[in-house]
Structure formats: C-alpha cells, structure tokens
Amino acid sequence: MRDLHDLLATCSPIDVADELGAEVRRRCLPSGGLRRLGRELAERGTCRAPVKIGLVLLGLGGDMRDRELLLLLGTLDELTLYAAVALHRSQPDGDQAVHTLARRVAGWGRIHAVRMLRGTTDPGIRAWLLREGFRNAIMDEYLAHIAATTGDLHGALSNPEIDTSLMNGASGILAALAASQGGPAPGLADYPDAVPVLRRHADLVQARTPTLAMLRDLISITVFFRHPPQDLPWTPADIRYLTARHEALLHEPRWSALVLDHLADPRRPDFHLALGPAEFLSLRPTAQALARLETGPSLLDPTWIHALRNGDGEQAAHILALAEQRLATTPQPERDHALLLFAHFLRHHPEHGRPLLKSALTSGTPEVRQAALTTLAGWPTDLLDSDAAEHPHGARTHRQDKPRETSP
C-alpha cells in the first residue's frame, strides 16, 4: 500500500481517471476489492493525488456505506469533483446525493457539483437551481445557463404566482447571463427562451416592490441591451422592444428613492452595495460616502475607493487623512491589502497620499512594495520631497534582503 500510495502521488488524477475506469470495467474487477482499496486511499492518503484516485475507485466499487465519507471529503473544493462523480455513480439516488454535496460547498466545489446535475428531472433540485443553486463564490455566470435550462426558468415564470425566492433567483440568473456574454459560460444569446423570459421578468419587476438586489440585476440586464452582441439571434423588433422596456424600467423614480434611502444610514453594513447603482443612476452620492467614512469602516470597504474616485481634491485629501488614521489600528493582512488598493489609486494622484505610500513602500509584502514603487516612479520628480525620493532604494534593498519572503 505504501508503494502504491507513493506511486499514485506522482500521477495526475484528472488525466488518468477515465482510463482507470475503463480498464477496471474491461477487467471486470470485483467491486468489493475496489471499494476496500478506494476507502484505504481516500481515508488514509497523505497526498492529494492518492486520495483523488481513492475517490475514483469508490465511484467504481462503492455503495451506500461510503455516502458520508464522500460527502465529508467532497466539502473540500479540490476534492468536490471527484466526490460528486463517485456519489453519482455509487449511490442509488445519485442526483439527490450530489445535490446534498452541492448545498455544502460555495466555490469551485459548487460549480463542479451543479454541473453534475445538468439535465436532472428531479423537481426539488430544479426548483433549488432556480432559487439559489446557481449562486457561488466564484462567478454566478458559470452556473446561470444550467439553472435556466435544467431548472426550466421559462416554465417556472409562466405560473401566475411567483414567490419571492423564485423572483430573486430569476433576476440573478438573467443578470448573470447578461454579464456572461463573451465570458467563460453561455450567456443570454445562448439561452433559447431568453426573449419570453425577459418579457415576463420585466412585467414582474414593474409589479414588485423594489429592492436593491433587483435594481442591481436590472442594471446588468440594461447594460447588456446598451451593448448587445452583433450576432444576437433575436428579431430586431424583440431587441428594440426589450431595450426600450428595460430603459423605461430603470428610469422609474422609485429606484433613485430606494438608493438614497439605503445610503441615508452610513452605519449599515451593506452600505457599499448601493454605491454602484447610485453612480449608474447619476446620483453622485459623494456626501453620503464621506459620512460613511467618518464612521471608521474597514479599509477594505469599497466606499473608500469609490469616494476617492468621485471626490474633488479637497475631499480626496480629507479621505486619505481618515485612511491614514484608520491604518494605525488595522491588523494584518487587511492592512497590506488596503495599502495595495491605495497604492494603485495614488498612481494618478501624486498630489495626495504620501504617508500611505510611504507605509506601502516599507510593507512586509513584496506585491505591496512593488505597487508603491511603480506608483512613485510615475510621479513627477518635482513633487517628491527628499524623504520620498530615498524610499525606492530602501524598498529595493528590503526586498533583496529577504529573497525567500512571499506574499501571504
């Protein structure tokens, strides 16, 4: 077992999994032996590759007794794909088993698991895909098309009564499809029922109480129509109608009122979610953003950069002064992440932020120092004081003195 384990540690499981399965079936190897070997590798393996091969073998010889082990190991994103395949092959209710796993993961694991559910006829899983199954921590675009087609979004929205979770899911799916055009997954142009679904969705949006999530999704869909792909396979009449309909929806006064009401409380934790919509609606919420920054939010709060991009010179100086005060009490690695963001911003604003840039130049993270050096190199030399001019040499020396240092 040790020799086999060490041998498997040198292989690429994704490259050999299919051939291994085909060879096992060709030789008619007994499922009992496959299961015992698979569990030994999966439970006791000390390298990733042998564990993955163990999961492959459990997919070929496993049974109900392996369900909990597969669900447990599958919660690790790197193992989800192998565990999902094994669950689907070894369990009598394959779709349900994979569904259980999909609900336990959020990143690439969710993407791998949901892809295994493409084409499922289980009504509960299809309903889940439409409401939340497409959402993930990477990009909703990866799963939106599967949710819309496998979940039958068209049929679901044809019902006279649409519950809130389905409405929210439909908006998110359409927004993701709109954003995915030309991206890593099929988009609106690849969705056969896009036109009738968009028409029905627009009617539902107009009749519903407005929410910020609904507005953000509506903006994504409207942006799609402002810049539609040239090969959009819809009739010109449909394109004109849907473009005009979404523009009219977006210009309803209720959206501006919603955004301003959201931004009226500078202490709400989701304050920043309304900044993008506010800018898109030409509301210029600079005063609200400054009020937010006065409350001392985390330096990773998007309000900082939004306020800097939209404020004038005097406001930018005030914002950076607040950031300098906040930096003193900010823990690592949040501090370095924030300094990286500010260093990039200051590249085009040499008249501001010297203290922040000096902190970035002496950061323990090479990426932050490099960003600060790049920014400083682009500043006019007549704006640099003697202290700032000395920092590039010091930063380079700092980096050379610690050749093995890596970013967290």
Beta strands, then each sheet from edge to edge (+ up, - down):
end
